[in-house]
Amino acid sequence: MTNSVFRNINLKSVSWSGFCATGYFVLLIVALNLINYFIRRCSPKFFQSCGPYSNCVSELILVATAVSLMFVFLRRRFPNFIRETGLISKEAPLDLARGIGLGMIVVATMFGAMSVLNVYSIQSFNLHINLIPPLILFFLGGLSEELIFRGFIFSILEKGGNTLIAVIGSSLLFGFAHFLNPSFDGQEFGYIAYACAFLSFEAGLPFSGAYLIARRLWLPIGFHWAWNIMEGTVFGAIVSGTESGPSIFVSRVEGDTLLTGGVFGPEASLPFFTVGVVYGTLLLVFAYKKGRWRPTESTDTARA
């Protein structure tokens, strides 16, 4: 298996899996836009009426739409997908806790690097904030994105190619899914491209590594959840171009865009990219040594 992970790739199979993964993602974007359009036409003040939970409702719609499309794509194979990704598992609580711990360590390291470079500093503390909305929002965000990218898209690309293709492909789709982020309005194409590329590898690689180690989604879901909570609600930074509201640390981020990330936030910064890639590489290598990487299906068939 070790040598076959990188060989015997069927280009036709890889191309088809890439087409299916991209097609699913495009259909998801179209479906979400249609749903939002009809909601705003039928009830213009629907989201405003949800108050501080308006973004939570949007994320819940995303989860429901993503899972519904997965069911349409997979049909009778949908139960197998749920089983293969470990969504229903007795290990789920422990995986979630481990992911949260891992996320806290990684993001704390990232902000530590920014602090050493004098581009991040804590000005004061704010302990009187309502943590429930961001906790729900970021949990749903982590759940939806891991279901989509480390779950469905990863599994399609891995079955059509191999684990390496799945890691790279799902990470790139994950990062460049933010291409239409409102925070990029008026920004130069070069900045948008490098910000999305940074996010693809600094987050895509460690999230993929976390999934591969357990071969269950709850570990990267916990990781992703903690990442967003730590970055926004704890350290007070912009999360993927979005202001996350009040934070425990009232902070200041200033300096060169390459070190701070600019309008997209620290996820477009060199410190985040460096730390994320290092942790991601370590997790992927660990998963590889544990035998969690899979060769092409054609290799398995030939050996059988």
N, C-alpha and C positions, 0 to 999 in steps of 0.2 A: 504493500500500500504506500509506503513512504515515497518510493520513486515514481509511482504511477499518479500521484496527486497532480503533477505538472505535465503529464503526457497523455497521449491517446485521446485528444480532444476532437470531437466530431463537430466541425464548423457549422454544419447544417443544423445540428441539434442546438448548439450554442446560439446561433442566429435566431432560431425559432423561440427559444426560451427568452432571449433578449426582447424579441418582438412582443411576446405575451406579457412580460413584466412591464415594459413601457406602455403597452396598450391598456393594461389594468390601471396604471398610474394616470394616464390621460383620461380614461373613463371616470376615474374617481374625481379628478379635478372638474370635469364637465358636470358630473352629477351633483357635486357640492355647490357649484355656481348656480345650477338650476334650482336646487332646494332653497338656497339663500334668496334667489330672485322671487320665488313663489311666496316665501315667508314674508319678505318685505312688501310684496304687492298685497297680500291678504291681511297682514297685520304689521304695518310699518313700525309700530312701537313695541313689537314683541320682545326684541332683545333688550331694549331700554327698561322694559317692565321687569326684567330679571335682576336688575340692580347689579350688585357686585358679582353676581354669578352669571352674567351674560356671556362671558368668554367660556365659562364652564359648559353652558348649554351648547355653544358652538362646537366645542370639543366632543361633547356627547353625540351630537349629530354626525361629526366626522367618524367616530367609532362605529356608530350604527351603519353608516353608509359604507364604510370600508369593509365591515364584516359581511354586509348584504352582498356586495359585489364579489367578495371571496366565495360566498356560497353559490352565486351565479356561475362563476368560473369553474368551481370544483364539483358542484352538485353532489353526487354520491361519494366523492372522495373527501368531502368536507370533514366528516368525523375523523378520518385518518390524519388530516392536517392538524386538527385540534390535539390529537393524540401525539403526533410526531413532534410538535412544538412544545409539548408539556404544559399546555394551558390549564389542563385539569390534572393536577398532580399533588400528591401529599407533601411534596417537597416545596410547594409554592411559597408558604410563609417564610421558610428558611432561605430560599433563593431570593425573595424580596428583601429580606433583612441584609443578606450578604451584598446584594446589589446596592442598597442604600449606603452601607458602610464603604464600599468601594468608590461610589460616587463622591462621598464626602471627602475621602482621602485625595482623589484625583483633582477635584475642583479646588480644594484647599492648597494643594501643591501649585496649581496654576496661578492662583492669586498671590501665593507666596513669591512666585517668580516675578510677577508684576510689581510687587512691593519692593523686591530687591532692586528692580530696575527703576524705581522711583516714579512709576506711572500710576500707581494705585495707593491710596491712603485712606484710613478710616478717620472720619472727622468727629463722629459722635455715635451714641447708641440710642435706639428707639425700641423699647420693649413693650410699648402699648399699641400693638398692631393686631388686626384680626387675621390670624393665620389660616383660618378655614378656607376662604376662597382660593388663595394661591395653592394650598395643599391639594385641593380637589382639582383645580385647573391643571397643575403640573403633573398630577397622577394621570389624568385623562390624556394629557399631551404625550406623556411617556408611553402609556398603554397604546394609544392610536398609532404613534410613529413606529414603535417596536413591532406591533402587529403587522403593519404595512411593509416595513423595510427589512427587519431582521426575521420576520415571520414569513409572510406570503411571498414577497419578491425574492428574498434570499433562497427560499425553498425551490422556487421555479428555476432560478439561475443555477443552483447547485445540481438539481436533477438533470438539467440540460447540458451542463458543463462539468464543473467540479467546485470544490470549496473555494479555491482561490478566485475563480471568476465570480462566485457569489459574493465574496467579501468585497471585491473591488466594485462590481456592478451595483450592489445594493448601497454601498457607501456613497458612490457618485450620485446615484438617484436621490438619496437622502439629502446630500449637501445641496445639489442644484434644484431640489424642490423648493428651496427658499429664494429662487431667482426672481420670483414675482413679489417678493416681500415688499410691503409699502415703504419700509425704511430705505429702500434703494431708489425711491423716486428722485430723479434729478442727479443721481450719481453716475459717474463715468463707467462705461462697460468694463474697463480694466479692473476697477475696484470691485464691482459686482462679481466678476469672474473669480478673482483671487479670494474674496470672502467666502464664496460658495465652495471653492476648492479646499480652502483651509478647513471649513466645517466638515467636508466630506471625509477627510482623513483624521483630523484631531478627535472627532466624535464617532465617525463611522467605523474606524478601526477598533477602538476600545469596546464599543457596543457589540460589534461582531465577535470580538474575542470573548466577551462575557457570555454571549449566546453559545458559542462553540464549546466553552469549558463545561457548561452544564447540559447543552443541547435542550435547554428549556428557556422559554421567553421571560419568565419572571425575574431572572437574574438581571438581564439588560433593562427590563422595565423598572426595577428598583434603582439601577444605576442611573438611568435617564431621569427618573423622578428626582433623585437626590441632586443630580447635576443642575437641573433647572432651579430647584429650590435654593441650593447653595449659591448659585450665580446671581439669581434675582432677589429672592426674599431674605437671604442671609447677608450676602456681600454687597447688595444694592447696585448691581450692574444691569445693563441692558441685556436681555436674553434673546438671541437671534433677531435683533433689530426691534424688539418689542419692550416697552417699558412695563415692568412687572408690578408697579405700585410700591407702597411703603415697604421698607426693609429694616431688618434689625440693625445692620451697620449703615449709618449714613456716610457715604463714601465720596471720594473725589477720584475721577479717572481723567488724567490729562497728560499730554505729551504727544510724541510722534504717532501718527495714525497706525504705522506698522506695529507699534508696541501697545497701543490702546484698542485698536480695532475700528475706531471711528464710529459712524452712526449705527453700524451693525452690532457693536458691542465687542467685548473681549474675545468672542469666538472668531473674530477676524484678525486677531493679534498674533504676533510671532510667539510670545510666551505660551499662549494657549495651544497653538499649533505644535510647538516643540514638545511640551509636556504630554499632550494628547497622543502624539505619534509614538513617543517613547513607551507610554503605558500600553497603547494599543498593540505595539509590536511585541511587548513582553507577554501580554495576554494571548495573542495569536500563537506565539511560539510555544507557550505553555500548553495551549489546547492541541497544537500539532504533536507535541511530545506525548501527550496523553492519548493520542490516536483518535482525536475527535474530527480530524479532517477526512473528507471522503473523496475517493477517486471518481473518475467518470464512470457512468453506468456501463458504458461499452467495455471498460476494463474489467469490471466485476463479471459481466457476462462471459467475456473471453476466458476468465480464470475458472468460471464454473464449468 
